[in-house]
């Protein structure tokens, strides 16, 4: 699933927060839903304090997209 994106995880996160339909159309979002991590998986990844580059691709994705962000006001 993640391989289809040719943008960084940070840019995917921005697209999610901004509901950018140019990057995340309805079909793509439908495909992403089954791959969403559980609450427990998210807590485990967010608790990781090591080098994020050592995580697998899926874990890196969770780390970047599940972390808190500032929303524009």
C-alpha positions in Angstrom: 0.0 0.0 0.0 2.6 2.5 1.0 4.7 1.8 -2.0 2.2 3.5 -4.3 3.0 6.9 -2.7 5.9 8.7 -4.2 6.0 11.3 -1.4 7.4 11.4 2.1 5.5 10.2 5.1 5.5 13.8 6.3 3.7 14.8 3.1 1.2 12.0 3.5 0.5 13.3 7.0 0.0 16.8 5.8 -2.4 15.5 3.1 -4.4 13.6 5.7 -4.6 16.6 8.0 -5.5 19.0 5.2 -7.9 16.4 3.6 -6.0 17.0 0.3 -8.1 15.1 -2.3 -5.4 15.6 -5.0 -3.1 13.3 -3.0 -5.6 11.2 -1.1 -8.7 10.5 -3.3 -11.6 8.4 -2.0 -10.3 5.2 -3.6 -6.9 5.6 -1.9 -8.4 6.4 1.5 -10.6 3.2 1.2 -7.5 1.2 0.5 -5.7 2.7 3.5 -8.4 2.0 6.1 -7.7 -1.7 6.5 -4.0 -1.0 6.9 -4.5 1.4 9.8 -2.7 0.4 13.0 -4.5 -0.6 16.1 -4.4 1.8 19.1 -2.0 -0.6 20.8 0.3 -0.7 17.7 0.3 3.1 17.6 1.2 3.4 21.3 4.1 0.9 20.8 5.5 2.8 17.9 5.1 6.2 19.5 6.9 4.9 22.5 9.9 3.9 20.5 12.9 6.1 21.4 15.5 4.7 19.0 16.5 5.8 15.5 13.3 5.9 13.4 15.4 4.9 10.3 15.9 1.5 11.9 12.2 0.8 11.9 10.5 -1.0 9.1 8.6 1.0 6.4 5.2 0.3 8.0 6.4 1.3 11.4 8.0 4.5 10.1 4.7 5.4 8.5 2.9 4.9 11.8 5.5 6.9 13.6 5.2 9.9 11.3 1.5 9.9 10.7 0.3 9.1 14.3 2.5 11.6 16.0 0.8 14.9 17.2 0.9 17.8 14.8 0.1 21.5 14.8 -2.9 22.5 12.8 -2.9 25.8 11.0 -5.2 28.4 12.7 
